[in-house]
Amino acid sequence: MALRRSVSGGRRGSASALVILGLANPGDDYAGSRHNVGGDAVRLLAERRDARLVLERRQRALTATIATAQGPVTLAVPTTFMNESGAALVPLLTRTSLEDLTRLVVAHDDLDLEPGRLQLRFGGGLAGHNGLRSIAGVLGTQDFARLRIGIGRPARKEQVTDYVLKRPTGARRAEVAADVARAADALELLLGTDFDAAQRQINAARD
């Protein structure tokens, strides 16, 4: 990943080595839904690290900073709705002094991957994901890293909205929770190794 791209705006905050943004819709109505697996993975990672996600003044995301071998890492979950996810990035990237977008990782649900599958990649298309579209629009580029968390597709196209937004029940709810845990494991891997090594390990896994 040779690309280095500057983020506009003054540097006002303490530098973070990495910013991990987990996409989700806010509120109890969407808690535990497939669309929220990115945000839930970041929340679980924060919990594992005994870090409390908090909303600071003028921020549009819940954030926590954790210490790692590579330096401080900022975890964040936007408090905006999914289609406004990019609005959380401008204050977040300014606060974390992140100028190199190769150090931004967005965790999100992906209809094109089977449940249980993860893929870490840099750049690529938006696949119709409103959160990614919002982020790319604000940044002016699609060149940022993504942890794609597979949720699969429903049987019919017209079922997609309910499928991603409604909370699954029974065995399917347990499966989504397991997928969130695997995604948190993948993010943990990113904290302890370089991107290319993490990518190889995450993308090679099938279970």
Beta strands, then each sheet from edge to edge (+ up, - down):
strand 1: 18-22
strand 2: 54-55
strand 3: 61-68
strand 4: 71-78
strand 5: 104-110
strand 6: 118-122
strand 7: 145-150
sheet 1: 2+ 3- 4+ 1+ 5+ 7+ 6-
end
